Amino acid sequence: MEVEVKLRLADSHSHQKLTALLSPYRFQTLLQENLFLDTPSADLAANLAALRLRFYNHDSRCVLSFKSKPTITNGVSTAEELEHELEPSLGRACAAQPWRLGLVPSNPVSDRVSHLLGSSSADVGVFGKLVCLGGFRNVRNVYEWKGLRLEVDETLFDFGVNYEIECECDEPVVAMRLIEELLVNNEISDIYKLFTGPIGLCLEVRYAEAFNLASQSLPFPKKHGHNEIPMSSKPDDEQRNSLPLFSLICKIGSSLFYLSYNAFTEIAFKRLAKKEE
């Protein structure tokens, strides 16, 4: 079970100030690429689940992850999480051709996904239903601070940059207090706890943010000259056009919006921009 605190930083200035402050505690820096998979009819999303391939540091490592059954209470999120290590070259092949996941030896992730897709066994036919939805890249600085492992992310999208703090821990209430004290005492701005208060209110904020961004009516940090994020395993145009976008968003549900907000939002923006053209 994954339990973590998540807070969003206001802008690049807040991110730079925080990383400078934490620099004596830096443990490592990770370059991550995240790709999400689902069926064109969003069967995983309909079951409040997300399937992700994550590549680390230019394909030095690859992890296949499954998340589901999330709950959100007072800024602390919990979710069922299963992981399975893949050879990076195999991970790339599976991102380009998801049916190849059926060739991977039996593991908890494949078995769980197969069950959700209505099969008693993980095979090529089951995983042939999946498509790669795309994803995002991020730079994650990891710090060992006051007994916590803080992960400070700079996530690059086609439409801007997002800055966030994550902390997976056994005592999230204590971690939340320590992190908030760090931010307040050093005058570092955070926009909001991502999951504080009623879920409905949280979702209204996130949906409004997404669609206001699409219409350029909400200020958002620019990418400072970055071109489109290069993704080596993006789905082709035919796959993208086969995704029923708005049906997909409706099926995500309140909790899954947390799990795969980044991947689905990127698709939404691209489809909306294409319509406007």
KEZA-585185 format. One record per atom (N, C-alpha, C): z, x, y. Coordinates in steps of 0.001 Angstrom, whole numbers, plus 524288, in hexadecimal, padded with zeros to 5 digits. Layout:
! KEZA-585185
ZXY;...
***
This chain:
! KEZA-585185
800008034E7FB57;800008000080000;8000080377804E2;7FC568026480869;7FC008055680D4D;7FF308028B81183;8029F805728142B;805A48036B8188B;804DC8072181D1C;802FE8052582187;80207808A2825EE;802AD805E582B2B;803DF8091A82F0D;8041B8076B8347A;7FEF88090683709;7FCC38059D83A58;7F7EE806E183D18;7F87C80553842D0;7F746808EF8464F;7F72C807CE84BDD;7F220809E684E2B;7F00880718851F5;7EB39808BD85479;7EC6180B47859B7;7EA2880FDB85A95;7EABC8128B85F95;7E6D88105B86381;7E85A8108F8687A;7E54280DEF86C7F;7DFFB8108486D6B;7DFC6815CE86D62;7DAEF8186E86EE9;7DB1C81E2386D43;7D6FC8210986EA3;7D6A08268A86D1B;7DAE3829D286FA5;7DC6F828638746B;7E0A282B478770B;7E5B982ADB873F6;7E700826358721D;7EBB68257286EF6;7EB5782882869E1;7E6B78287F86787;7E5DC82B64862AD;7E69B8314386389;7E44983357867A9;7E4C2838F0868CF;7EA6383A7686A03;7ED1B8372186CE5;7F2888383886E45;7F5FA8384F86969;7F51983493865E7;7F8378344A86125;7F724838E385D88;7F23483A2F85CB0;7F0F383E7F85926;7F2E6843BC85B4D;7F2D58446086082;7F4F184925862DF;7FAD48497486209;7FD718450E862A7;8031E844DB861F3;804A28461385C4F;801808442C858A2;802B7844E285315;80089849EC850C7;7FDBA84CF3853D8;7FB0685192851BD;7FE928555184EB1;803928561C85042;806E58599C84D1C;807EF857908479C;806ED8528F846C4;8082485021841B9;8033F84F1183E77;7FECD8512184024;7F9E384FE683D71;7F9EB85219837EA;7F88F84EB683432;7F8638502A82EB1;7F2CF8514E82CF0;7EF2C84DDC82E6C;7E9B784EAB82D0E;7E64784B038303C;7E13884C418304A;7DD51848E4832BC;7D9588475482E9D;7D8408424682E48;7D49F8403782A68;7CFF983DAA82D16;7CB5283F1182B54;7C69183C6482D04;7C54683869828C8;7C54F8337382A31;7C4B982F4F82650;7BFEB82BFC8276B;7BD4882A8D8233B;7B90A826BE82385;7BA618223D81FE0;7BA4681D87821E2;7BBED818ED81EF9;7B7608152C81E4F;7B63F813BB81980;7B211810108184D;7B45180B848152E;7B2B6806BC8167B;7B4C980215813F4;7B08C7FF70810B4;7B2407FD0280C68;7AEA27FA57808EA;7B0877F4CC807DD;7ACD77F1328075D;7ADF97EBD6805D8;7A8DC7E977803F2;7A9167E4BC801F9;7A44D7E1FB80081;7A1DF7DF8C80562;79CDE7DE418054F;79A777DB99809D0;79D2C7D67680B37;79FAC7D3F280763;7A2817CF1680879;7A84C7D00580979;7A9D77D4F880A1E;7AF297D66B80BA5;7B3497D47D807CA;7B26A7D564802C9;7B6277D3937FEDB;7BB647D6647FF35;7BB577DB6480085;7C04E7DE328010F;7C3457DC40805DA;7C0777DBBA80A2F;7C2F67D9D880EF7;7C5477D47080E2A;7C2977D12480B32;7C48B7CBDF80A31;7C9AB7CC0180732;7CAA87D03980463;7CF8D7D0E180183;7D35C7D4758045C;7D2797D51380988;7D5D67D86380CBD;7D6667DDDA80A72;7D1E57E03780946;7D1D47E56A806FC;7CDA27E8B680995;7CE5E7EDD18096C;7CA8A7F17180BA7;7C9D57F611807FB;7C4FB7F7C68075C;7C3A07FC3F8040E;7C143800748078B;7C3828052A80756;7C1E78094780AF5;7C10E80E718081D;7BCFD81137809BF;7BC35816B78084C;7BD95819FD80D08;7C11581DBA80C57;7C2908212D810AD;7C158826D480F37;7BE6F8296A812A4;7BD0182EE1811DF;7C0038323B815CA;7C20C836A5813E7;7C54B83A1081721;7C29883F458181D;7C2EA8411081CFF;7C1678466781E65;7BC328481681BFB;7B81F8454D81D9B;7B2CF846A781BF0;7B24A846BA815FB;7B42E8428A8138B;7B398841AF80DE9;7B6A78458B80A88;7BB108475580C87;7BE6B84A9580938;7C1A68473880585;7C20E84227806CC;7C51D83E898038F;7C30F839038046A;7C381835B080070;7C1E683033800E6;7C5E082CC27FE10;7C776828898009B;7CB30824E37FE3F;7C8F881F5C7FE88;7C8DA81CBB7FA16;7C7678173A7F9CD;7CC6B814077FA35;7CCAC810707FE08;7D17380D777FF00;7D06E8079F7FECB;7D455804D47FCE6;7D4417FF1F7FCDC;7D9467FD447FF6A;7D8C87F9B880347;7DD5F7F78A805E1;7DD207F197805B0;7E1B77EF3C804D6;7E1EB7E984804BA;7E7847E7B18058E;7E82F7E27E805A2;7ED447DFF480631;7F06C7E21880AC8;7EE0C7E27E80F60;7F0F77E49D813CD;7F49E7E0988163B;7F8E57E28B8186A;7FC647DF5381B8B;7FD987E24B8208E;7FEB27DF7B824B4;7FF967E1D7829CA;8047A7DF7182C31;8085F7E2AC82D65;80D3C7E0BF82FA3;80F3E7E48C833BB;80FB07E2B68388F;8120A7E5C183CCD;80FD77EB4183D56;80AAD7EB9C83D24;8082F7F09F83E09;807D67F41983943;809BC7F237834B7;809AF7F55782FED;806417F28F82BEE;8028D7F55C829CB;7FEF27F30682604;7FFFA7F53082096;7FF607F1D081CB5;7FFAD7F37681748;7FADC7F17081471;7F9187F4418108C;7F4837F29580D8E;7F49B7F52D8083C;7F2847F25F80464;7F19E7F4CE7FF52;7ED5A7F8E280007;7EE317FD907FE0E;7EA4B801B17FE9A;7E9A4804917F970;7E4C68050A7F7BE;7E36B808117F31B;7DF8980C447F4BB;7E00A810EB7F289;7DC82815317F3E2;7DAB3818027EEFF;7D5FB81A287EF5A;7D3DC81D3E7EB0D;7D07C8219A7ED54;7D195826667EBC9;7CE9282AE57EDAB;7C94082B167EB00;7C53B82C247EE2B;7BFEF82CEA7EC21;7BDEF8323B7EDCD;7BA818346E7EAB5;7B7AC839097EC8B;7B4768376C7F156;7B49F83A717F58F;7B1D7838DD7FA53;7AC128379F7F974;7A97983AA67F621;7A3E58399A7F527;7A331834507F280;7A6C9832EE7EEFD;7A68F82DCF7EC79;7A7C2829827F071;7AB7A82A8C7F3F2;7ACB9826BE7F808;7A807825947FB73;7A514829A27FCD4;7A05E828E080000;79C54825A47FD04;79BCD826CD7F80E;7980D823D97F4E1;799A481E1A7F48D;79EC181D197F426;7A0A5817B57F3CC;7A008814D67F8FC;7A08A817A27FD56;79FC08152E8026E;79A0C813948031C;79685816F880153;790F2815D1801D4;78F34811B37FDEA;79183811CE7F942;7902C80E127F516;7954380C3A7F289;797B5808207F4B2;79CDF806817F2D4;79D2D805457ED01;798C5803F87EA7D;798F4802D67E4E4;79AFD8077D7E1C4;79A8B80C267E404;79C62810D77E147;7A24D810DE7E072;7A52680DA97E362;7AAC680D3E7E271;7ABD680B437DCF0;7A81C808827DAB3;7A8A4806A97D551;7A85E80AF97D14D;7A69180FA07D2E2;7A6468141C7CF5F;7AB328176D7CF94;7AE9F8164B7D368;7B3758194B7D3F7;7B738817B97CF96;7B9C381B707CD0A;7BD8B81A177C8E9;7C19B816337CAE3;7C38E813027C749;7C73980EDB7C8B2;7CBBB810E97CC00;7CCFA80E097D01E;7D13280F847D3A6;7D34380A8D7D63F;7D7F780ABC7D899;7DA4C805FB7DAD0;7D6F2803647DF04;7D4358067E7E23A;7D10D804397E663;7CC7A8012A7E41C;7C97A8039E7E0B5;7C4F7801047DE59;7C68C7FC2B7DB51;7CADE7FC947D874;7CCA57F81F7D55C;7CE2F7F3907D8E4;7D0C77F4C17DD3B;7D27E7F09E7E0D3;7CDCE7EDF57E365;7CA057F1137E51E;7C55F7EEE27E79E;7C2507EB967E3B6;7C1C17ED787DEF2;7BEF17EA857DAED;7C1787E53C7DA04;7C6A67E53E7D9D9;7C9707E04A7D907;7C84F7DC757DD79;7C8577DE637E252;7C7487DAFB7E6CA;7C1AE7D8F37E6BE;7BE207DC127E497;7B8A47DA7C7E46F;7B7537D7657DF85;7BB5E7D5FE7DC96;7BA957D2707D833;7B8F67D4E87D322;7BA587D9D87D256;7B8EB7DC797CD72;7BDC67DED77CAF8;7BDDF7DEE47C5D7;7C24B7E1317C309;7C1B77E70C7C257;7BD2C7E92A7C3A9;7BC547EEC77C30D;7B93A7F0EA7C7AC;7BA487F5D77C8F3;7B7857F86C7CD3E;7B2777FAB27CB1E;7AE0C7F8777CCBB;7A9107FA6D7CADA;7A51A7FA5B7CF40;7A07D7FC617CE19;79C587FCD37D1F8;79AD37F7867D424;79AB87F3817D0D3;7992A7EE547D29D;79CCE7EC307D6C0;7A1DE7ECFD7D612;7A5B87EB0C7D9DC;7A51A7EDCA7DF0F;7A4E17F2E87DEF4;7A4A27F5E27E3D5;79F397F5B87E64D;79B607F3E57E34E;796397F3187E597;796267EEB97E99B;79A507EB9B7E9C4;79AB77E7697EDA7;79C2E7E9797F30D;79E217EE417F356;7A0327F05A7F83B;79BF87F2BB7FBA5;79CE97F2B0800BD;799B67F58F8047A;79D5D7F8B5807EF;79B527FCDF80A3C;79E607FFFE80DE1;79DF27FD7A81347;7A2657FC2581597;7A2797F98281AA5;7A22E7FD4281F41;7A2868025D81E38;7A2E48061E82281;7A8938078482376;7A9A5809F4827DC;7AEFF80B8D828DA;7AF9880E9382DDF;7B2FE8127682DD7;7B42B8155E83297;7B65681AB883128;7B66981E35834F5;7B8CB8236283464;7BD8C823C6837E3;7C151826EE83644;7C5B9827E8839B7;7C7E282D65838DD;7CA5982F6983CFB;7CD318345583CBD;7D2F7832F183C83;7D5948349183873;7DB1B8334D837AC;7DE638383A83809;7E1B68387883BFB;7E58683CB183C6E;7EAA083AE1839FB;7ECAC83E0983670;7F16083C9E83388;7F5D88401C83552;7FA4983DA583673;7FED58408083875;803A283F488351B;806CB8435483413;80BE0842AD83193;80FEC842BF835E6;8120B83E298373B;8156E83D9683BCF;81A1983A2283A7C;81EC783C4283B1A;823A88396183A39;823C98369B834F3;821EE83956830FF;822008372082BC2;81DB98332C82AB1;81A3A8326682E84;815E182EC282DEB;810BE831BB82DAD;80CFF82F7182B1F;807AF8318B82B4F;8047882DF382ED7;8037582FCB83399;8006D82CCB8375E;7FAAC82E36836E7;7F76482A41836E1;7F1B882B08836BA;7EF77828CB83BC6;7ED4282C3183EF5;7EB1282A90843F8;7E52482AD284384;7E2A58264C843EC;7DD0B825D1842DF;7D9D682548847DC;7D55C827D5847D8;7D13A826F084BAD;7CC848250484890;7CB568200484909;7C75381D8D845CE;7C28081C6884915;7BE0681E4584747;7B92581DB984A2A;7B5D18195B847EF;7B46E815A784B6D;7B0CF8117784A28;7ABE58121B84D73;7A7E780F1E84C32;7A33080F2684F68;7A45F80D33854EC;7A856809E685572;7A9628075985A6D;7ADE3809C985D74;7B08D80D9D85B5B;7B4EC80FFC85E27;7B88A812E085A7D;7BD1B8143585C88;7C0F081743859A5;7C61E8145A8598F;7C8BB814778551D;7CDCE811F085482;7D1E78161B85345;7D6868159885598;7DAC181959854C9;7DF748167D85285;7E1CA818C684E69;7E5BD815D884B84;7E9B18198984902;7EE79817908485E;7F28E81A558457B;7F3A98174784085;7F3F681A0883C20;7F58A8179F8373B;7F9FE81ACA834E9;7FD8A8180E8324A;801DB81AB882FAE;8033F817B782AC6;801D9819DC82647;80344817758214B;808A18197C81FBC;80C50815F581EA8;811B3817A981DC9;814C28138F81AC0;8197B8151881913;81CDC8118E8162E;8205A80E53819C3;821338103681E8A;8249180D7A82241;8218B80C6F8274A;81E068089A82737;81A8C807BA82BB1;81D5880619830B5;821B18035E8304A;8247C801C283504;8269480686837E5;828C380A32834FF;82AB280F0C8375B;826288121E839A9;821D381272836C3;81D3F81552838A9;81B20812E883DA4;81ADB80DAE83DDC;818F380B0584280;81C4B80C5C8473A;8217380C5A84688;824F180D8E84AE5;824278131E84CD9;823C3816DD84940;8231681C5284AC7;81DDF81D2D84DA0;819BF81AC384BAC;8149B81B7184E12;8147A818F68537C;816B981453853F7;816CC811C085911;81A05814D985D00;81E588172185B4D;8217881A6C85EC9;81E5581F288608D;81B6B8217E85CF2;8181B825F885E4D;81425824818627F;811AC82006861E3;80DB681E5D865A3;8102081D0486AE9;8145981A0B86AD9;816CA8185F86FBF;8190381D08872C1;81BC9820798700C;81E4E824E5872A6;81A68828B6874FF;815A6828B8872FE;811AD82C4C874F8;80D5A8297B877F7;80E4C8248A87947;80ABB8216487C6A;805348215B87A23;80503820778750B;7FFFE820078724B;7FEF781A408714E;7FA628187C872F5;7F92D812E2872B8;7F6F78115C86D6A;7F94580D3086B38;7F6E280AB1866B2;7F5BE8051186839;7F15F802F28663C;7EFB17FDBD867D9;7F32B7F98F86576;7F4017F9E68605C;7F7557F62285DB0;7F82E7F7FD85825;7FC597F609855BC;7FCDB7F6B085017;7F8A27F34984DBA;7F59C7F57284A49;7F1157F29284859;7F2927ED7A845C0;7F7217ED3884377;7F85E7E8A384056;7FD877E62C841D7;7FF287E69E846B8;803F57E43A8487B;803227DE7584994;807177DB4B8489C;806E97D5CC84A0D;803CF7D2968462C;802E27CDA484774;800157CA27843E8;7FAAE7CC3F84294;7F9407CBC283DB6;7F42B7CDBC83C08;7EFC37CB3783F23;7F04C7C6268403E;7EC357C37584330;7EB407C5F084873;7EF6D7C75484B32;7EEE27C9CC8504D;7EC4C7CF1D84FC6;7EDF97D20484BD4;7EBA87D72684AE3;7E5CB7D6AA84A0F;7E4377D2E3846E4;7DEB17D236845C3;7DBA37D09D84A94;7DDEE7CD4784DD1;7DB477CBBE85296;7DA287D079855F5;7DDF07D40C85631;7DD2C7D8D585940;7D8CD7DC1A856F5;7D8DF7DCD8851BB;7D5057E04784F3E;7CF8D7DDE584F6B;7CF117D8C584E79;7C9EC7D64F84EC1;7C7E27D6758545A;7CB4D7D5478581A;7C9A47D56885D90;7C7E27DADB85F05;7CAC17DEC185D26;7C94F7E42085E55;7C3E97E55B85C1F;7C30A7E3D785732;7BE177E512854AD;7B9777E2AC8578C;7B9D17DD9D858B5;7B5507DB0885AF5;7B4CB7DBFC860CC;7B9257DD1C86374;7B8B57DECA868E5;7B6297E42386939;7B7687E77B8657E;7B4E67EC998655E;7AF057EBFB864B1;7AD8C7E85686140;7A7FC7E7948603B;7A51B7E5D986524;7A7CD7E2E386881;7A54C7E11486D55;7A67C7E4A5871EC;7A92D7E90C870C9;7AA7A7ECFF874B8;7ADE67EABA87912;7B1207E6DB877BC;7B4897E49787BA6;7BA1A7E6A687B55;7BB3D7EA1087778;7C06E7EC4D8770B;7C00C7F2368777E;7C30B7F4AF87AF7;7C2D87FA5E87B71;7C44F7FCEB87646;7C19B8010C874F6;7C2A3803CA8700F;7C12480975870DB;7C41280D2E86EB3;7C2C6812AF86F79;7BD34813ED86DCE;7BA59816B087116;7B5088184786FC6;7B53481CCF86BF1;7B0B481E14869CA;7B08582221865D3;7AF948278B86815;7AF5C827F786D2B;7AEC082D0786FB7;7AA268301B86D8D;7A59E82D8886D39;7A0E28305286BC2;79FB183062865F9;7A31D82E2C862B8;7A1F882E1685D21;79D4A82A9185C13;799E082C4185890;795A3828E6856C8;797A7825698526E;7942D8224F85026;795CE81EEB84BDF;798508222384792;79C908200D8456B;79F6E822D584161;79BF08238483CA0;79AF48286283AF7;797968292383666;79A668279A8316A;79849823E182E97;79A8A82244829A4;796928237B82561;7980F826A0821A2;794468287281DD6;7931B8246E8199A;79632820378195E;7954B81C618153B;79534816DB8175E;792D08161481BF9;7927C810D581E36;78EB680D7981B10;78FBA8085881ABE;78BFC804F58180D;786F38049381B2B;782B58037081883;77DC5802EE81B4A;77D867FDA681E0E;779597FCCB82127;778EC7F80F82454;778E27F324820F6;7765C7F37B81C63;776097EEE181907;77B757ED408172E;77EB77F12F815C1;783FD7EFF481414;7871C7ED8F8188B;786A67EFDE81D3D;7899D7EDE6821B7;7881B7E841822E0;783027E723822D5;781377E1EB82439;782AE7DDE08201E;783FA7DFB681B59;785717DC0A8174A;78B1A7DA3E817DA;78E207DCCA81B3A;7939D7DB6981BD3;7942C7D6B681F66;7967E7D27581D97;7976A7CDE8820EC;79BFA7CF0E8248E;79AD07D1548290A;79EC77D3A882C67;7A32B7CFED82DCB;7A1CE7CB7182FF2;7A5F27C81D831E8;7A8FF7C59782D78;7A66A7C48B82918;7A93D7C2B08247D;7AD137C6D3822B3;7AB557CBC6822E1;7AEA57D01F82149;7B3847D06D824A9;7B2CC7D012829D6;7B73E7D06E82D64;7BB067CBEF82C6C;7B8F77C73A82B90;7BC577C2B682AA4;7BF8B7C357825B4;7BD677C614821D9;7C0247C6A481CE5;7C4207CB0F81CEE;7C3EF7CE5D820E5;7C7667D2ED820ED;7CD187D146820B8;7CE7E7CD41823BB;7D3E57CB64823AF;7D7667CECA82702;7DBED7CCD982832;7DF607CF7F82BE1;7E1087D4E082A02;7E28A7D5688251B;7E48A7DA6A82346;7E03A7DE5B82254;7DBD87DC948202A;7D7A87E04C81F13;7D5527E26082410;7D5BD7DF6C82850;7D3C27E16082D46;7D6347E69F82E7F;7DB297E74382D1C;7DDCD7EC5182DB6;7DB6B7F07882A30;7DA667EF0982549;7D8BD7F2EF82182;7D3687F538822B6;7CFB77F1F682478;7CA627F3EB82504;7C7F07F27D82A34;7CB2B7F1E082E2D;7C9597F0828336E;7C5257F43D83550;7C6037F94B83484;7C2707FD2D836AF;7BCF57FCAD83471;7BC907FC4B82F3C;7B7687FC1382CC4;7B4807F71A82E2A;7B71E7F2AC82DDC;7B47E7EDBF82ED6;7B30A7ED2683490;7B64D7EF268380E;7B51E7EEB883D9E;7B0487F1DD83EFE;7AFBC7F67983CA1;7AB1D7F9A683DB3;7A6287F6A083C45;7A6497F3F7837D0;7A1BF7F0EC83625;7A0C27EC77839F9;7A4F27E9F283BA1;7A46F7E59383F49;7A1C07E7438444C;7A3727EB9F84678;7A1257ED7084B55;79B527EEAB84AB1;799FA7F1268466B;794847F2A5845A0;7911A7EDD7844F4;793047E9EC84210;78FFD7E53584148;78F6E7E22584660;793AE7E1E584969;7937A7DF1884E66;78FC27E1D485228;790077E71285240;78C897E9FB855B7;786DA7E9308542E;785E27E8EC84F0F;780867E82784D41;77E847E2C284EE3;782097DED184EB2;7807F7D98C85057;77F0D7D9728561E;7821A7DC388594D;781287DC4085EEA;77BFC7DEDC8603E;77A6E7E2B385D05;7755D7E53B85DF0;770E67E16C85D06;
***
